[in-house]
């Protein structure tokens, strides 16, 4: 299949790897996971996975697996959840029942590497009907701190819903559209919980944390405070409600792989009012738990519904 081409099959929730060269490989070693098709029984280890949650921090993803284990009634007293990728220091991976929790580091390059290997892992494990959700933190635009944003579409720094990647020296543009039905389901879950505000909006994905996000507190800054405010106001007018650094490649790769996907990030601050965090550690910790509470509720709801059907 040509690079960037999407395979038509909305009703078929098998995993697409879009790489004919994989069929000729006798072994596929997922280097950054320290897992391989000849060294591990991937279908036995991961074949039951239906939900994958990814986030930047290894600590946060271990916290999530402990949380979801309790929510699903799968935890045991003093249970420990070993890092499946303990043989490498690049990423961390945890599993309980049908839920996989994986760290992805910070920025597009880091999450891109992880996603290549995650998608191949799910493919080799013969998983079907998998939903992938990125949970994390972000800077809000025009939102009260603590508001959770479910991404409608990821946009670039000029507010276009696409990811441009250079492949073999040529630009390849891919769609960053996410599953609208899944976003609405997550919004409804927030209404069910009634614990914090959740909105659906566009998420701007940038290539760095400072200048790319119009911050005034980096080592370099060639623009004024007025320039910053004008740019963020323009972003708000384009439907952008938060800013982070991974959503574009996440959306593009999940779409190419036929994975149902969502991005759920809490806004730690309103960037229209400042660049640095001023909330206390306890308050920030509470904010950071909100995406996992929302996604945990969604997973529990879906699993309960499947048991009844």
C-alpha positions in Angstrom: 0.0 0.0 0.0 1.4 3.4 -0.9 2.6 5.7 1.9 -0.2 7.8 3.3 -2.9 5.8 1.6 -5.7 4.7 3.9 -7.3 1.3 3.6 -11.1 1.4 3.4 -12.7 -0.8 6.0 -14.6 1.2 8.6 -16.5 -1.9 9.7 -13.4 -4.1 9.9 -11.6 -3.3 13.2 -8.5 -5.5 12.5 -5.2 -3.7 12.7 -3.6 -2.4 9.5 0.2 -2.2 9.4 0.4 -0.8 5.8 3.8 -2.4 5.2 4.2 -5.2 2.7 7.8 -5.8 3.8 6.7 -7.2 7.1 5.4 -10.4 5.5 8.9 -11.3 4.3 10.5 -10.9 7.7 11.2 -14.2 9.6 11.4 -12.2 12.9 10.2 -8.8 13.9 12.0 -7.5 16.9 10.3 -4.5 18.6 13.6 -3.0 19.8 12.3 -0.2 22.0 9.9 -2.6 23.8 12.4 -5.5 24.0 9.7 -7.8 22.6 9.9 -9.9 19.4 7.9 -12.4 17.4 10.4 -15.2 17.8 11.2 -14.5 21.5 7.7 -13.9 22.8 4.3 -15.4 22.3 2.6 -12.1 21.4 -0.9 -13.5 20.8 -0.8 -15.3 24.2 0.5 -12.2 25.9 -1.6 -9.5 24.2 -4.3 -11.1 22.1 -7.1 -10.1 24.5 -6.2 -6.4 24.5 -9.2 -4.2 23.7 -8.1 -0.9 25.2 -4.7 0.8 25.1 -4.0 3.9 27.1 -0.8 5.9 26.3 0.7 8.8 28.2 4.1 10.5 28.5 5.2 9.5 31.9 6.1 5.9 32.9 5.0 6.7 36.5 1.6 8.0 35.3 1.0 4.9 33.1 1.7 2.6 36.1 -0.6 4.7 38.2 -3.3 4.3 35.5 -3.0 0.5 35.4 -3.3 0.3 39.2 -6.3 2.6 39.0 -8.1 0.6 36.2 -7.3 -2.7 37.9 -9.3 -1.5 40.9 -12.1 -0.1 38.7 -12.5 -3.4 36.9 -12.3 -5.5 40.1 -9.1 -7.2 38.8 -6.7 -5.9 41.5 -5.4 -8.1 44.4 -4.1 -7.0 47.8 -0.5 -5.8 47.5 -0.6 -6.6 43.7 2.4 -5.5 41.7 2.2 -4.8 38.0 5.6 -5.5 36.4 6.9 -3.4 33.6 6.7 -5.7 30.5 9.4 -3.6 28.8 11.8 -3.8 31.8 14.5 -5.0 29.4 14.7 -1.5 28.0 14.7 2.0 29.4 12.9 3.7 26.5 9.3 3.0 27.4 7.2 1.3 30.1 4.3 -1.1 29.5 1.8 -2.5 31.9 -1.2 -4.8 31.5 -4.3 -5.9 33.4 -7.1 -7.9 31.8 -7.9 -6.4 28.4 -6.2 -3.0 29.2 -2.7 -2.1 28.1 -0.9 1.0 29.5 2.2 2.3 27.7 4.4 5.4 28.2 5.4 7.4 25.1 7.8 10.0 26.3 7.6 13.6 25.2 7.1 15.0 21.7 6.2 13.7 18.2 9.5 11.8 17.6 9.2 9.8 20.8 5.5 8.9 20.5 6.0 8.1 16.8 8.6 5.4 17.6 6.4 3.9 20.3 3.4 3.8 18.0 5.2 2.0 15.2 6.1 -0.8 17.6 2.7 -0.7 19.4 0.8 -1.0 16.2 3.0 -3.9 15.1 2.6 -5.5 18.5 -1.2 -5.4 18.2 -1.0 -6.7 14.7 1.3 -9.6 15.6 -0.9 -10.4 18.6 -3.9 -10.6 16.2 -5.9 -8.1 18.3 -9.2 -6.7 17.0 -11.6 -4.0 17.9 -9.0 -2.0 19.8 -9.5 1.5 21.2 -6.5 3.6 21.9 -6.6 6.7 24.1 -3.8 9.2 24.8 -4.2 10.6 28.3 -2.1 13.5 29.4 -1.7 17.2 30.3 -1.8 20.3 28.2 -2.0 24.1 28.3 -5.5 25.4 27.9 -6.7 28.4 25.9 -9.6 30.2 27.4 -10.4 27.4 29.7 -10.5 27.1 33.5 -7.5 25.1 34.9 -8.6 21.5 35.5 -10.9 21.4 32.4 -10.5 18.2 30.4 -10.3 18.5 26.7 -11.4 15.7 24.4 -9.8 16.4 21.0 -12.1 16.9 18.0 -9.1 17.1 15.6 -5.4 17.8 16.1 -4.2 20.8 14.2 -0.7 22.1 13.5 0.8 25.5 14.4 -1.1 27.2 11.6 -4.4 25.5 12.6 -4.6 23.0 9.8 -5.8 19.4 10.6 -2.9 17.6 9.1 0.6 16.2 9.8 3.3 16.8 7.3 6.2 14.3 7.4 9.2 14.1 5.2 9.7 10.6 3.8 12.4 9.9 1.2 13.0 13.6 1.0 9.4 14.4 0.0 6.5 15.8 2.1 3.7 13.4 2.9 0.6 14.9 4.4 -1.7 12.8 6.6 -5.1 13.5 8.1 -5.2 14.0 11.9 -9.0 13.5 12.2 -10.1 11.5 15.3 -13.1 9.4 15.9 -16.0 11.8 16.5 -18.4 9.2 17.9 -15.8 8.1 20.5 -15.2 11.8 21.5 -19.0 12.2 22.1 -19.1 8.9 24.1 -16.3 10.3 26.3 -18.1 13.6 26.7 -21.2 11.7 27.9 -19.0 9.7 30.4 -17.9 13.0 31.9 -21.6 14.1 32.2 -22.3 10.7 33.9 -19.4 11.4 36.4 -20.3 15.1 37.0 -17.0 15.6 38.7 -15.2 18.1 36.4 -15.8 20.1 33.3 -15.1 18.5 30.0 -15.2 20.0 26.5 -14.6 18.9 22.9 -12.3 21.1 21.0 -9.4 21.2 18.6 -5.9 20.5 20.0 -2.9 22.3 18.6 0.2 20.0 18.4 3.5 21.8 18.4 7.1 20.8 17.8 8.4 22.2 21.1 7.3 23.4 24.5 8.5 27.0 24.5 8.7 29.1 21.3 6.4 26.8 19.4 3.7 27.3 22.0 4.2 31.1 22.2 5.7 31.1 25.7 7.5 34.1 27.0 9.7 32.2 29.5 12.0 30.1 27.3 15.7 30.7 26.8 14.9 32.5 23.6 11.9 34.7 22.7 11.8 37.1 19.7 8.2 38.2 20.1 6.3 40.5 22.4 3.6 39.7 24.9 1.1 41.3 22.6 2.3 39.0 19.7 1.7 36.0 22.0 -1.8 37.1 23.0 -2.7 37.8 19.4 -1.5 34.4 18.3 -3.4 32.5 21.0 -6.5 34.5 20.3 -6.2 33.4 16.7 -5.9 29.8 17.8 -9.0 30.1 20.0 -10.9 31.6 17.1 -9.9 28.5 15.1 -11.4 26.2 17.7 -8.2 25.4 19.5 -8.8 24.8 23.2 -5.5 23.3 24.3 -1.9 22.8 23.2 0.4 19.7 23.6 3.1 17.9 21.6 1.9 14.5 20.5 -1.7 14.5 19.2 -1.0 15.0 15.5 1.1 11.9 14.9 -1.0 9.9 17.3 -4.2 10.8 15.3 -2.5 10.2 12.0 -1.0 6.8 12.8 -4.1 5.5 14.5 -6.2 6.5 11.5 -3.8 4.7 9.1 -4.0 1.6 11.3 -7.8 1.5 11.6 -7.6 2.0 15.3 -10.4 3.8 17.1 -8.6 6.7 18.9 -9.1 9.6 21.2 -7.0 12.2 22.9 -8.0 13.2 26.5 -5.9 15.9 28.1 -6.4 18.1 31.2 -5.6 21.8 30.9 -3.2 22.6 33.8 -3.5 26.4 33.1 -5.0 29.0 30.9 -2.2 30.1 28.5 -4.0 33.4 27.9 -3.3 34.3 31.6 0.3 33.0 31.9 3.0 30.5 31.0 4.0 29.0 34.3 2.1 26.7 36.7 0.9 28.4 39.9 -1.4 25.8 41.3 -0.2 23.7 44.3 1.2 20.2 43.9 -2.0 18.7 45.4 -4.2 20.6 43.0 -2.1 19.7 40.0 -2.1 16.0 41.0 -5.9 16.1 41.2 -6.0 17.7 37.7 -3.7 15.0 36.3 -5.9 12.2 37.6 -9.0 13.5 35.7 -8.2 12.0 32.3 -7.6 8.6 33.8 -10.8 8.9 35.8 -12.8 9.7 32.6 -11.2 7.0 30.5 -11.4 4.5 33.3 -15.2 5.2 33.5 -15.5 4.8 29.7 -13.6 1.4 29.7 -15.7 0.1 32.6 -18.9 1.2 30.9 -17.9 -0.5 27.6 -16.9 -3.8 29.3 -20.1 -3.9 31.4 -22.1 -3.3 28.2 -20.3 -6.1 26.4 -21.0 -8.5 29.3 -24.7 -7.8 29.1 -24.9 -8.3 25.4 
